[in-house]
């Protein structure tokens, strides 16, 4: 779902005004909610409601947005989900044979 809006000025701050239907359909974007905006590309912004603890955390907005998209798609199209087959597991094991990764490793 998309919502239209306009950038304006409120007092000494810039503001983004959005269609009231957004707030009716998504009450998590209530007034006074803490939000974080991440610019993820030229002319593209990701806006997320966060609580005070999350404001302090470091999180990749692209990964979060992608995982949210995958979760929504999986819930809406559960019939498209299939379990990994035994043959696929053998193939995965072959591809990753000898690869050792620890939880703290930098994967680049």
C-alpha positions in Angstrom: 0.0 0.0 0.0 1.3 3.5 -0.8 0.3 6.8 0.8 0.8 10.3 -0.7 2.3 13.1 1.3 4.1 16.4 1.0 7.1 18.0 2.6 6.4 21.2 4.5 7.6 23.3 7.4 6.3 23.1 10.9 7.7 25.7 13.3 11.5 25.7 12.8 11.5 22.1 11.5 10.9 20.4 8.2 8.0 17.9 8.3 6.6 15.2 6.1 2.8 15.3 5.9 1.2 12.0 5.0 -2.4 10.9 4.1 -4.5 10.4 7.2 -5.5 6.9 6.0 -1.9 5.7 6.7 -2.4 6.5 10.4 -5.9 5.0 10.5 -4.7 1.7 8.9 -1.4 1.6 10.8 -1.9 2.8 14.3 1.8 2.0 15.2 2.5 5.4 13.5 0.6 7.2 16.2 1.4 10.8 17.2 4.5 11.1 19.4 5.8 7.7 18.2 9.6 7.5 18.0 10.7 6.9 14.4 14.0 6.5 12.6 14.4 7.4 8.9 17.2 5.8 6.9 18.0 7.0 3.4 18.5 3.8 1.4 19.0 5.4 -2.0 18.6 8.6 -3.9 15.0 9.8 -3.3 14.2 6.7 -1.2 13.7 6.7 2.6 12.8 3.9 5.0 10.8 5.0 8.0 10.5 2.7 11.0 8.7 3.1 14.3 11.2 2.4 17.1 11.1 2.4 20.9 13.8 4.2 22.9 16.0 1.0 23.2 15.9 0.5 19.5 17.0 4.0 18.8 20.4 3.0 20.4 20.8 -0.2 18.4 22.7 -0.6 15.2 20.7 -2.3 12.5 21.0 -2.5 8.8 17.8 -0.9 7.4 18.0 -2.8 4.1 18.3 -6.2 5.7 15.4 -5.3 8.1 13.2 -4.1 5.2 14.0 -7.2 3.1 13.2 -9.6 6.0 10.0 -7.8 6.7 9.1 -8.1 3.0 9.9 -11.8 3.1 7.9 -12.3 6.3 4.8 -10.5 4.8 5.0 -12.5 1.6 5.4 -15.8 3.4 2.3 -15.0 5.5 0.2 -13.9 2.6 1.3 -16.7 0.3 1.9 -19.6 2.6 0.9 -22.1 -0.1 4.1 -21.2 -2.0 6.4 -22.3 0.8 8.0 -25.7 0.4 10.3 -27.6 2.7 13.9 -28.2 1.7 14.2 -31.6 0.1 16.8 -34.2 1.0 18.5 -33.7 -2.4 18.8 -30.0 -1.8 20.3 -30.6 1.6 23.0 -32.9 0.0 23.7 -30.1 -2.5 24.0 -27.5 0.3 26.3 -29.8 2.2 28.5 -30.2 -0.9 28.7 -26.5 -1.5 29.6 -25.7 2.1 32.0 -28.6 2.7 35.0 -27.4 4.7 33.6 -23.9 5.3 34.0 -23.0 9.0 32.2 -19.9 10.3 32.0 -18.6 13.9 29.3 -16.3 15.2 31.7 -13.3 15.5 33.3 -13.7 12.0 33.2 -10.7 9.7 31.6 -12.0 6.5 32.2 -8.8 4.6 
